[in-house]
Amino acid sequence: MAAVRMLKLPEVLTEINMSRAAFYRMRARGQAPRLIKLPNGELRVRRADLDDWLNGFEAA
């Protein structure tokens, strides 16, 4: 079974070239990739979820 790659929020923001504030605005509108909150309070995004989200823009 392949390991699930989890990205830290700063890694995601760097990859998509977006500020944290803009990301959270998109998230509030339901237009951002799903965030996973770990028990320690840190946020992660699954690599596959980010890829699917980005691919959605190509199709549009």
MDAnalysis code that builds the backbone (N, CA, C; Angstrom):
import MDAnalysis as mda
import numpy as np

u = mda.Universe.empty(180, n_residues=60, atom_resindex=np.repeat(np.arange(60), 3), trajectory=True)
u.add_TopologyAttr("name", ["N", "CA", "C"] * 60)
u.add_TopologyAttr("resid", np.arange(1, 61))
u.add_TopologyAttr("resname", ["MET", "ALA", "ALA", "VAL", "ARG", "MET", "LEU", "LYS", "LEU", "PRO", "GLU", "VAL", "LEU", "THR", "GLU", "ILE", "ASN", "MET", "SER", "ARG", "ALA", "ALA", "PHE", "TYR", "ARG", "MET", "ARG", "ALA", "ARG", "GLY", "GLN", "ALA", "PRO", "ARG", "LEU", "ILE", "LYS", "LEU", "PRO", "ASN", "GLY", "GLU", "LEU", "ARG", "VAL", "ARG", "ARG", "ALA", "ASP", "LEU", "ASP", "ASP", "TRP", "LEU", "ASN", "GLY", "PHE", "GLU", "ALA", "ALA"])
u.atoms.positions = np.array([
    [0.840, -1.178, 0.000],
    [0.000, 0.000, 0.000],
    [0.885, 1.241, 0.000],
    [0.615, 2.172, -0.892],
    [1.433, 3.379, -1.023],
    [1.113, 4.354, 0.110],
    [2.136, 5.035, 0.571],
    [1.955, 6.038, 1.616],
    [1.233, 7.253, 1.033],
    [0.354, 7.818, 1.830],
    [-0.380, 9.011, 1.411],
    [0.504, 10.223, 1.691],
    [0.784, 10.988, 0.665],
    [1.638, 12.175, 0.797],
    [0.780, 13.320, 1.323],
    [1.194, 13.885, 2.441],
    [0.488, 15.001, 3.052],
    [1.374, 16.243, 2.979],
    [0.798, 17.336, 2.512],
    [1.534, 18.591, 2.379],
    [1.132, 19.558, 3.488],
    [2.112, 20.279, 4.002],
    [1.823, 21.340, 4.967],
    [1.221, 22.510, 4.209],
    [0.409, 23.298, 4.908],
    [-0.255, 24.418, 4.253],
    [0.739, 25.386, 3.598],
    [1.861, 25.741, 4.240],
    [2.816, 26.629, 3.556],
    [3.349, 26.034, 2.247],
    [3.514, 24.707, 2.185],
    [3.953, 24.057, 0.949],
    [2.904, 24.225, -0.147],
    [1.641, 24.057, 0.235],
    [0.544, 24.208, -0.725],
    [0.492, 25.645, -1.231],
    [0.577, 26.601, -0.314],
    [0.496, 28.013, -0.687],
    [1.631, 28.397, -1.630],
    [2.821, 27.870, -1.386],
    [3.964, 28.137, -2.266],
    [3.717, 27.534, -3.642],
    [3.231, 26.305, -3.677],
    [3.011, 25.624, -4.962],
    [1.961, 26.334, -5.812],
    [0.893, 26.822, -5.180],
    [-0.170, 27.466, -5.955],
    [0.006, 28.982, -6.017],
    [1.065, 29.482, -5.381],
    [1.395, 30.911, -5.411],
    [0.212, 31.766, -4.940],
    [-0.226, 31.470, -3.721],
    [-1.396, 32.148, -3.170],
    [-1.124, 32.513, -1.710],
    [-1.657, 33.637, -1.284],
    [-1.506, 34.028, 0.112],
    [-2.431, 33.175, 0.978],
    [-2.094, 33.115, 2.250],
    [-2.927, 32.370, 3.199],
    [-4.336, 32.965, 3.241],
    [-4.430, 34.297, 3.232],
    [-5.736, 34.966, 3.287],
    [-6.585, 34.617, 2.070],
    [-5.991, 34.635, 0.891],
    [-6.733, 34.298, -0.327],
    [-7.173, 32.833, -0.291],
    [-6.306, 31.967, 0.202],
    [-6.649, 30.551, 0.306],
    [-7.855, 30.362, 1.224],
    [-7.841, 31.043, 2.369],
    [-8.954, 30.903, 3.312],
    [-10.244, 31.521, 2.768],
    [-10.148, 32.557, 1.963],
    [-11.345, 33.104, 1.312],
    [-11.936, 32.064, 0.358],
    [-11.075, 31.414, -0.422],
    [-11.548, 30.354, -1.323],
    [-12.151, 29.203, -0.523],
    [-11.510, 28.881, 0.571],
    [-11.997, 27.790, 1.421],
    [-13.384, 28.117, 1.975],
    [-13.587, 29.366, 2.384],
    [-14.889, 29.784, 2.923],
    [-15.987, 29.661, 1.871],
    [-15.615, 29.805, 0.598],
    [-16.579, 29.669, -0.504],
    [-16.687, 28.226, -0.989],
    [-15.961, 27.311, -0.353],
    [-15.995, 25.910, -0.757],
    [-15.235, 25.634, -2.035],
    [-14.240, 26.474, -2.354],
    [-13.519, 26.353, -3.620],
    [-12.052, 25.968, -3.453],
    [-11.669, 25.491, -2.284],
    [-10.274, 25.130, -2.031],
    [-10.181, 23.624, -1.788],
    [-8.982, 23.059, -1.934],
    [-8.837, 21.638, -1.626],
    [-9.109, 21.382, -0.139],
    [-9.514, 20.187, 0.152],
    [-9.874, 19.806, 1.516],
    [-8.668, 19.863, 2.437],
    [-8.858, 20.471, 3.607],
    [-7.829, 20.512, 4.649],
    [-8.113, 19.427, 5.670],
    [-7.056, 18.842, 6.175],
    [-7.173, 17.833, 7.230],
    [-6.477, 18.396, 8.458],
    [-7.199, 18.448, 9.566],
    [-6.623, 18.950, 10.813],
    [-6.129, 17.766, 11.625],
    [-4.844, 17.768, 11.917],
    [-4.235, 16.694, 12.685],
    [-4.536, 16.892, 14.173],
    [-4.378, 15.843, 14.980],
    [-4.647, 15.966, 16.418],
    [-3.827, 17.060, 17.107],
    [-2.656, 17.381, 16.554],
    [-1.829, 18.437, 17.154],
    [-2.236, 19.832, 16.662],
    [-3.281, 19.915, 15.836],
    [-3.790, 21.196, 15.361],
    [-3.210, 21.647, 14.033],
    [-2.171, 20.963, 13.540],
    [-1.579, 21.341, 12.254],
    [-2.498, 20.948, 11.111],
    [-2.408, 21.687, 10.015],
    [-3.244, 21.441, 8.844],
    [-2.425, 20.783, 7.751],
    [-3.054, 19.863, 7.035],
    [-2.415, 19.176, 5.921],
    [-3.399, 19.089, 4.757],
    [-2.843, 18.937, 3.555],
    [-3.631, 18.690, 2.350],
    [-3.043, 17.443, 1.701],
    [-3.901, 16.500, 1.360],
    [-3.419, 15.314, 0.654],
    [-2.934, 15.726, -0.730],
    [-1.801, 15.181, -1.135],
    [-1.234, 15.472, -2.463],
    [-2.272, 15.182, -3.547],
    [-2.968, 14.061, -3.422],
    [-3.963, 13.676, -4.423],
    [-5.108, 14.692, -4.473],
    [-5.528, 15.211, -3.304],
    [-6.603, 16.208, -3.277],
    [-6.169, 17.496, -3.965],
    [-4.922, 17.913, -3.731],
    [-4.409, 19.127, -4.373],
    [-4.320, 18.916, -5.889],
    [-3.819, 17.757, -6.315],
    [-3.715, 17.469, -7.752],
    [-5.094, 17.463, -8.416],
    [-6.068, 16.847, -7.749],
    [-7.432, 16.817, -8.297],
    [-7.998, 18.226, -8.405],
    [-7.767, 19.033, -7.393],
    [-8.245, 20.413, -7.382],
    [-7.616, 21.203, -8.527],
    [-6.311, 21.065, -8.712],
    [-5.623, 21.772, -9.792],
    [-6.101, 21.293, -11.157],
    [-6.309, 19.981, -11.294],
    [-6.791, 19.424, -12.562],
    [-8.185, 19.937, -12.909],
    [-8.956, 20.291, -11.911],
    [-10.284, 20.849, -12.145],
    [-10.236, 22.161, -12.896],
    [-9.173, 22.912, -12.720],
    [-9.022, 24.179, -13.448],
    [-8.673, 23.941, -14.911],
    [-7.943, 22.872, -15.196],
    [-7.597, 22.541, -16.574],
    [-8.851, 22.174, -17.368],
    [-9.764, 21.458, -16.716],
    [-10.987, 21.014, -17.381],
    [-11.957, 22.170, -17.633],
    [-11.867, 23.198, -16.783],
    [-12.809, 24.326, -16.880],
    [-12.509, 25.226, -18.052],
])
